[in-house]
Amino acid sequence: MKSLRTYLSVAAMAAAIGLAGCSVAGTSPTGITGTSSTGSSSSVSSSSAGTTTAVSLDTLAQDTHFDGDDLTWDAAAEVAVTLADGASAVASGSSSGVSVDGDTVTISAAGTYRLSGSLTDGRIVVAAGEEDTVRIILDGATLANSTGSPFVVESADEAIVYLADGTNNSISDAATYADQGTDAPNAALYSKADLTIAGPGTLAVDGNYNDGISSKDGLVLAGGTVTVDAADDGIVGKDYAVLLDGAYQVTAADDGFKSDNDTDEGRGWVLINGGTLTVSAGDDGVKAFNTLTIAAGDTTVKESEEGLEAQHIVVSGGTANITSNDDGVNASGGSSTASSGTGAGGGMGGGSMEAGDYTVDISGGLLTINAQGDGLDSNGNATISGGTVVVNGPTNDGNGALDVNGELAVSGGTVAAAGSAGMAVTPGASSTQSGVQVTLGSSVPAGTVIQIADSSGTVVAAFVTTKAAASLVFSSAAITAGTEYTVYTGGTATVSAGLGEGSLDGATKVDTVTAGEYTAEQGPGGGGGGFRR
C-alpha cells in the first residue's frame, strides 16, 4: 500500500531530485498528459524560464503517492457517467462500481470513470476501499452543490482527478454547509485520501464556504490549467503539497498554497518542482509547517501578508517573484520552540533575539522580493551559495531588507538587497564571498539607478530600485575583498529583475566603500560592523 511508503525529509528529497534529474526536450508546458495505453513513463518534466527539469518517478514514488501508473490506464475499461439533474446515468454494461441516487453519484470501487455533463445541485462521492485507486476523468463536467461540497473523496488509497484535453470543467460549493462537523468536508474539492490532479484540460474551482482544494492526506498537482477562488485557503495538502506541472492561479482570503500537518514528524512540507503558480492571498502566499522547497517552475506571489513562510525555506532553482505587506521570505513557526521575534542580530548575528531552528538556504534560481516588512527574514540562520536574490525591502527603519537572527553566510550567487538603513544586516564572518554595503545618506526614489564601479571605472554592478531606498547590500563574485569601489547614482542601466549592466554617463558619485567592511546600522539585535570577507 502507498500508505506504507517512507517519507523522507524534503531537503533529502530535493537533493535526490537534483541527482535523478536529466534534460528532457519537447515537453508540453500545459501539463503531464496521461495515456490510455498500457505503457508507462519514466519521468515527469516541466519547462520553466528556459530550463527543463525532469524528476524521476522512482524518486517521487519514495516521497509521495505519485508514480508512473497514475496517468496510465486502459481506455476500454473506462466507465462513462453522464451527469444531468435528476437523470444522471451510467453507460449500460459498465462496472457495478457506480451507483446513482437522485443527484448523488457514488463510486465505490477502483477503476477509471469518465464524467461529463452537469449537476446544478449534486455531488460526486468516492467511497472506495482503502487499497483502491480511483481515477476520475472530468470531460466537460460542471459540478455544484447548494448545501455542501459537490466533490468528496470519503475513502480510497488514492484519488486521481484527470482533466481531459480540450475540456473546461468547474466545481463550485455552497456558501454555507449543512454539515459543519469536525470531520465534515470543508472544500469544494475535498479528499480524505491522497489526491492527484493532472491532465491538459482546465478546471475552475470556487470555494465559497472555506477552502478551494483540500486533501487531508498528500496532494500532487501534476498538470492542468486550474483557477481557484477560495473564501479561506486556496489549495491545501495536509501531509505534503507538491506542484510538478500545470498552471495554477489561486485567489484566497487566507493562505494560498500550503501544507499544514503539524502533528506527524516529517510531514507538512511543500515542494514546487515545475509548472506555474500564481497566488493572491489575504495571509501567507505559500506556506509549509516543515520545509518549503522551490526547485523549479515559476512561482509568483502577487499579494500576501507574508510571501513564503516555513520553518525551513529552500530555493535551489526556478523563478520566484514575491510581493508582501509584511515579510517576503520568512523562516519561522514550524516545530521549533525558540524565539521567533522580529529584529536583526546585525551582520554577525548576535544580539537580543535568539536564533532558533529556522533556516533559509538559497543555492540556485532567481528570487525577487518586494516587501513592506522584512525582505528575507530568518529567525535562525541563512545561507546563500548560488542563484540570484534581489530584495526591494521596507522603506521604514523598523524592518530590514535582510533580517537574520543567526548568521547570514554568503558563499556564492548574487545578492542585491535595498531598503531602509535603520536595520541593515550584512554577510557574516563565515561568508567566503565578499560584498559591499552602501548607505546613501538619504532615501532615493523608485527608479533610481545605483551603480558600483571599480578603480578603473568599470561598472561591476548596476541596480535599479523598485521603490524608495536608503541602503544597498550587494555581493557577487565580481566583488573582491579589501578592494575599494565607488558608488554612483544616476546614469543608465539595462536590467532584468533590477540587476544588469550600467553606464556612468551622467551619474553622480555618492561614496567610496571597501569590500568586506560592513558598518551595519543598529537595530533591535545590535549592529554588525567590522571587517569581513
C-alpha positions in Angstrom: 0.0 0.0 0.0 1.2 3.5 -0.7 0.4 4.5 2.9 3.4 2.3 3.9 5.9 4.4 1.9 8.8 6.0 3.7 8.5 9.8 3.7 12.0 11.4 3.5 12.8 14.9 4.6 12.2 17.5 1.9 15.9 18.5 2.0 16.8 15.0 1.2 14.2 14.8 -1.5 15.4 18.0 -3.2 18.9 16.5 -3.2 17.6 13.3 -4.7 15.7 15.2 -7.4 18.9 17.0 -8.3 20.8 13.8 -8.7 17.9 12.0 -10.5 17.2 14.8 -12.9 18.1 14.9 -16.6 17.4 17.1 -19.5 14.2 16.3 -21.5 13.3 18.3 -24.6 10.0 19.0 -26.2 7.7 18.6 -23.2 4.4 20.3 -23.4 4.1 23.1 -20.8 0.4 22.5 -20.5 0.8 19.6 -18.1 1.7 16.0 -17.8 -0.5 14.1 -20.2 -2.0 10.7 -19.4 -2.3 7.8 -21.8 -4.8 5.1 -22.3 -2.2 2.6 -23.5 -0.5 0.0 -21.3 2.9 1.8 -21.5 4.4 3.8 -18.7 6.5 6.9 -18.5 9.9 7.0 -16.7 10.0 10.7 -15.9 7.9 13.8 -15.3 9.1 17.0 -16.9 8.3 20.7 -16.8 9.6 23.7 -18.5 10.4 27.0 -16.7 12.4 30.0 -17.6 14.2 28.2 -20.4 15.2 25.3 -18.1 13.6 21.8 -18.4 13.8 19.7 -15.2 13.0 16.0 -15.2 12.1 14.3 -11.9 12.4 10.6 -11.7 9.1 9.0 -10.9 11.0 6.5 -8.8 12.2 9.4 -6.6 8.7 10.8 -6.4 7.2 7.4 -5.5 9.5 7.2 -2.5 8.4 10.5 -1.1 4.8 10.9 -2.3 1.9 8.7 -3.5 2.6 9.7 -7.1 4.0 7.1 -9.6 4.1 6.2 -13.2 0.9 4.2 -13.1 -1.2 7.1 -12.1 -1.5 8.6 -15.6 -1.7 5.3 -17.5 -4.9 3.4 -18.0 -6.9 1.1 -20.4 -9.4 3.2 -22.3 -11.5 0.1 -22.9 -12.1 -0.2 -19.2 -13.4 3.3 -18.6 -16.8 3.7 -17.1 -18.8 6.5 -18.7 -21.0 8.5 -16.4 -23.3 11.2 -17.9 -24.3 13.8 -15.4 -27.7 15.5 -15.6 -30.1 16.9 -13.0 -32.4 14.1 -11.9 -31.2 12.0 -14.8 -27.6 11.0 -14.3 -26.8 7.7 -15.9 -24.0 5.1 -16.1 -23.3 3.6 -19.5 -25.1 0.2 -19.9 -22.9 -2.8 -19.3 -20.4 -0.8 -17.2 -18.9 -1.6 -13.9 -21.1 -2.0 -10.8 -18.7 0.3 -9.0 -21.0 3.3 -9.7 -24.4 4.0 -8.3 -26.8 6.9 -8.8 -29.2 8.0 -6.1 -31.0 11.2 -7.2 -28.3 13.7 -7.9 -25.6 11.9 -5.9 -23.2 9.7 -7.9 -21.2 7.3 -5.7 -18.1 5.5 -6.9 -17.3 2.5 -4.7 -14.6 0.6 -6.5 -11.2 1.0 -8.1 -11.2 2.0 -11.8 -11.3 4.8 -14.3 -14.5 6.8 -14.5 -15.2 9.4 -17.2 -17.7 12.1 -16.1 -19.4 14.5 -18.5 -22.4 16.8 -18.2 -23.6 18.9 -15.2 -25.2 18.8 -11.8 -26.5 22.1 -10.6 -27.1 20.7 -7.1 -25.5 17.3 -6.8 -22.5 15.5 -5.5 -19.8 13.1 -6.6 -18.8 10.8 -3.7 -15.8 8.4 -3.8 -16.3 5.7 -1.2 -13.9 3.0 -2.3 -11.7 0.5 -0.5 -8.6 1.6 1.4 -6.4 -0.1 -1.3 -8.3 1.2 -4.3 -7.0 3.7 -6.8 -9.9 5.7 -8.3 -9.3 7.7 -11.4 -11.9 10.3 -12.4 -11.7 11.9 -15.8 -13.5 15.2 -15.9 -14.6 15.5 -19.6 -16.6 18.7 -19.7 -18.1 18.4 -16.2 -19.8 21.1 -14.2 -20.5 20.3 -10.5 -22.3 22.5 -8.0 -24.0 21.9 -4.6 -26.3 24.2 -2.6 -25.7 22.6 0.9 -22.1 21.4 0.9 -19.2 20.1 -1.3 -20.0 18.7 -4.7 -16.9 16.5 -4.9 -16.0 14.4 -1.9 -13.5 11.6 -1.6 -14.5 9.7 1.6 -12.2 6.7 1.2 -9.6 5.3 -1.3 -5.9 4.7 -1.4 -5.6 7.4 -4.0 -8.0 9.6 -6.0 -6.8 11.0 -9.4 -8.7 13.8 -11.0 -7.7 14.0 -14.6 -8.7 16.9 -16.8 -9.5 15.7 -20.3 -7.7 17.5 -23.2 -9.7 20.4 -24.7 -12.3 20.5 -21.9 -13.5 23.1 -19.5 -14.6 21.8 -16.1 -15.9 23.5 -12.9 -16.6 22.8 -9.3 -18.5 25.1 -7.0 -19.7 24.6 -3.5 -22.2 26.2 -1.2 -21.5 29.4 0.8 -22.8 27.7 3.9 -22.6 23.9 4.6 -25.4 22.0 6.3 -22.8 19.7 7.9 -20.1 21.7 9.7 -18.9 18.9 12.0 -15.2 18.4 12.8 -14.6 15.7 10.2 -17.1 17.1 7.6 -15.8 18.2 4.2 -14.8 21.9 4.1 -13.7 22.4 0.5 -15.2 22.5 -3.0 -12.9 19.6 -4.0 -12.3 17.6 -0.8 -10.4 14.4 -0.3 -9.6 12.3 2.8 -7.2 10.2 0.7 -4.1 11.0 -1.3 -5.1 13.3 -4.2 -3.6 13.9 -7.6 -4.7 16.5 -10.2 -3.4 16.1 -13.7 -4.2 16.4 -17.4 -4.1 19.1 -20.1 -7.7 20.4 -19.6 -9.0 23.3 -17.5 -10.7 23.4 -14.1 -12.3 26.3 -12.2 -12.8 25.8 -8.5 -14.9 28.2 -6.4 -14.5 27.5 -2.7 -17.4 29.7 -1.4 -17.5 28.2 2.1 -13.9 27.6 3.1 -11.1 26.0 1.1 -10.9 25.5 -2.7 -9.0 22.2 -2.9 -8.1 20.3 0.2 -6.6 16.9 0.8 -6.4 15.5 4.3 -3.5 13.3 3.1 -1.0 14.1 0.4 -1.6 16.3 -2.7 0.2 16.3 -6.0 -0.5 18.8 -8.8 0.8 17.2 -12.0 -0.9 19.2 -14.7 -3.9 21.2 -15.8 -4.9 24.8 -16.1 -6.6 25.4 -12.8 -8.0 28.5 -11.2 -9.0 28.5 -7.5 -11.0 31.2 -5.7 -11.5 30.5 -2.0 -13.1 32.1 1.0 -10.3 30.7 3.2 -7.3 28.7 2.0 -6.8 28.1 -1.7 -5.0 24.7 -2.1 -4.1 22.6 0.9 -2.3 19.2 1.2 -2.1 18.1 4.8 0.9 15.8 4.7 2.5 17.5 1.7 1.6 19.7 -1.3 3.6 19.2 -4.5 3.5 21.1 -7.8 5.1 19.3 -10.7 3.4 20.8 -13.7 0.4 22.8 -14.9 -0.7 26.4 -14.4 -2.4 27.1 -11.1 -3.8 30.5 -10.3 -5.0 30.9 -6.7 -7.0 33.7 -5.1 -7.6 33.1 -1.4 -8.8 35.1 1.6 -6.3 33.3 3.8 -3.3 31.2 2.7 -2.7 30.4 -0.9 -0.9 27.1 -1.3 0.2 25.2 1.7 0.8 22.0 3.7 -0.3 22.2 7.4 0.4 18.8 9.1 1.9 19.9 12.5 1.5 16.6 14.2 3.3 13.8 12.2 7.1 14.0 12.1 8.5 14.7 8.6 5.1 15.8 7.2 3.8 19.3 6.5 6.1 20.1 3.6 5.7 21.9 0.2 7.7 21.2 -3.0 7.4 23.3 -6.2 9.3 21.5 -8.9 7.8 22.8 -12.0 4.7 24.4 -13.5 3.4 27.9 -12.8 1.9 29.0 -9.5 0.3 32.5 -9.2 -1.1 33.4 -5.8 -3.0 36.4 -4.4 -3.6 35.7 -0.7 -5.0 37.5 2.3 -2.4 35.9 4.5 0.6 33.7 3.5 1.2 33.1 -0.2 3.0 29.7 0.0 3.3 28.1 3.4 4.7 24.9 5.0 4.8 23.8 8.6 8.1 22.0 8.0 10.0 22.7 4.8 9.2 24.7 1.7 11.3 23.9 -1.3 11.3 25.7 -4.7 13.4 23.6 -7.1 12.0 24.6 -10.5 9.0 26.3 -12.1 7.6 29.8 -11.9 6.2 31.0 -8.6 4.5 34.4 -8.3 3.0 35.7 -5.1 1.2 38.9 -6.3 -0.3 39.8 -2.9 0.2 38.5 0.6 0.9 39.3 4.2 4.0 37.1 4.2 5.1 35.6 0.8 6.9 32.4 1.6 6.7 31.0 5.2 8.0 27.8 6.7 10.4 26.6 9.4 12.9 25.8 6.6 12.9 27.5 3.2 15.0 26.1 0.4 15.4 27.7 -3.1 17.5 25.7 -5.4 16.1 26.6 -8.8 13.2 28.1 -10.7 11.9 31.6 -10.5 10.1 33.1 -7.5 8.7 36.7 -7.5 7.3 37.6 -4.1 5.3 40.7 -3.1 4.2 41.0 0.6 2.7 43.5 3.0 4.9 42.1 5.7 7.9 39.7 5.4 8.7 38.5 1.9 10.5 35.3 2.9 10.0 34.3 6.5 11.7 31.3 8.2 9.7 31.0 11.3 6.9 29.0 13.0 7.3 25.2 12.5 8.2 22.9 15.3 11.0 25.0 16.9 10.3 26.4 20.4 12.9 29.1 20.1 12.1 32.8 19.9 10.7 33.9 16.6 10.5 37.7 17.3 11.4 40.2 14.7 14.6 42.2 14.6 18.1 41.6 13.3 21.2 40.3 15.0 23.3 42.6 12.9 25.7 41.2 10.3 27.3 38.9 12.8 24.0 37.7 14.1 24.4 38.2 17.9 22.1 40.5 19.9 19.0 40.1 22.0 17.0 37.9 19.6 17.6 34.2 20.0 18.4 32.2 16.8 16.1 29.2 16.6 16.0 26.1 14.4 14.9 28.1 11.3 16.8 28.3 8.0 16.8 29.9 4.6 19.0 28.1 2.1 19.4 29.5 -1.4 21.6 27.7 -3.8 20.1 28.5 -7.2 17.2 30.1 -9.2 16.0 33.7 -9.2 14.3 35.1 -6.1 12.9 38.6 -6.2 11.2 40.2 -3.2 9.2 43.3 -2.8 8.3 43.5 0.9 6.8 46.2 3.2 8.2 44.3 6.2 11.5 42.4 6.3 12.6 41.2 2.9 14.4 38.0 3.6 13.9 37.1 7.2 15.2 34.0 9.1 14.7 33.6 12.8 17.7 31.3 12.7 20.5 31.2 10.1 20.5 31.9 6.3 22.9 30.7 3.6 23.3 31.9 0.0 25.6 29.8 -2.2 24.2 30.3 -5.6 21.4 31.8 -7.7 20.3 35.5 -7.6 18.5 37.2 -4.8 17.0 40.7 -5.3 15.3 42.4 -2.4 13.4 45.7 -2.5 12.7 45.9 1.2 11.0 48.2 3.6 11.1 52.0 3.5 10.7 52.3 7.3 13.6 51.8 9.7 11.7 49.3 11.8 12.4 46.5 9.3 15.2 45.5 7.0 15.8 44.2 3.5 17.8 41.3 5.2 16.9 40.2 8.8 18.7 37.2 10.2 18.7 36.4 13.9 21.6 34.0 13.5 24.3 34.4 10.7 23.9 35.2 7.1 26.6 33.2 5.3 27.2 34.1 1.6 29.5 31.8 -0.4 28.2 32.4 -4.0 25.5 33.7 -6.2 24.4 37.3 -6.4 22.7 39.3 -3.7 21.2 42.8 -4.0 19.2 43.9 -1.0 17.9 47.5 -0.9 15.7 49.2 1.7 15.8 51.3 4.7 19.1 51.9 6.6 17.9 51.5 10.2 18.2 47.7 10.4 20.7 46.7 7.7 22.0 43.2 8.0 25.2 42.2 6.1 27.0 38.9 5.3 28.5 37.2 8.4 32.1 36.2 9.3 31.8 32.7 7.8 31.0 34.2 4.4 33.5 33.3 1.7 32.2 35.7 -0.9 32.7 39.4 -0.3 30.3 42.3 -0.8 29.8 46.0 -0.2 27.4 47.9 2.0 26.2 51.2 0.6 24.5 53.8 2.8 23.1 56.6 0.6 22.7 59.2 3.3 19.1 60.0 2.3 16.4 57.9 0.6 16.4 57.8 -3.2 13.2 57.4 -5.1 11.9 54.4 -7.0 13.6 54.0 -10.4 16.9 55.3 -9.2 20.0 53.7 -10.8 22.6 52.7 -8.3 26.0 51.7 -9.7 29.1 50.2 -8.2 32.4 50.7 -10.2 35.9 49.5 -9.6 39.1 51.7 -9.6 39.3 51.7 -13.4 35.7 53.0 -13.7 34.3 49.7 -14.9 30.8 49.1 -13.6 30.6 45.8 -11.7 27.0 46.1 -10.7 24.0 48.2 -11.7 20.8 48.1 -9.7 17.5 49.9 -10.3 15.3 50.5 -7.2 11.6 49.4 -7.3 10.8 51.8 -4.5 12.5 54.3 -2.3 15.7 53.0 -0.7 18.4 54.4 1.7 20.8 51.5 1.6 22.1 48.6 -0.5 23.9 45.4 0.3 25.5 43.8 -2.7 27.5 40.6 -3.0 28.7 38.7 -6.1 31.8 37.0 -7.5 32.7 40.3 -9.1 33.5 41.9 -5.7 37.0 41.4 -4.3 37.5 41.6 -0.6 39.6 44.6 0.5 39.2 46.5 -2.8 37.7 50.0 -3.0 34.6 50.6 -5.1 32.9 53.9 -6.0 29.2 54.2 -5.7 27.1 56.3 -8.1 23.5 57.2 -8.5 22.1 58.0 -11.9 23.4 57.2 -15.3 21.7 54.5 -17.3 21.3 50.7 -16.9 19.8 47.8 -18.7 18.5 45.4 -16.1 16.4 42.3 -15.6 14.8 41.8 -12.2 16.6 45.1 -11.2 20.1 43.9 -11.9 22.2 44.3 -15.1 24.8 46.4 -16.9 25.2 50.2 -16.5 26.8 53.3 -17.9 28.2 56.1 -15.7 27.4 58.8 -18.3 25.5 61.4 -16.3 25.9 59.6 -13.0 26.8 61.3 -9.7 29.4 60.0 -7.2 27.9 59.2 -3.8 30.6 57.4 -1.8 33.6 55.1 -1.8 33.3 51.8 0.0 35.7 48.9 0.8 34.5 45.4 0.1 34.1 43.4 3.2 34.0 46.3 5.6 30.4 46.5 6.9 29.1 49.0 9.3 25.6 47.8 9.8 23.2 50.2 11.5 21.9 49.5 15.0 18.7 47.5 15.0 16.9 45.7 17.9 19.6 43.0 17.7 22.6 45.3 17.6 24.9 46.3 14.9 27.3 44.3 12.8 30.3 46.3 11.8 33.9 45.2 11.4 35.8 43.6 8.5 34.5 40.5 6.9 35.0 38.7 3.6 
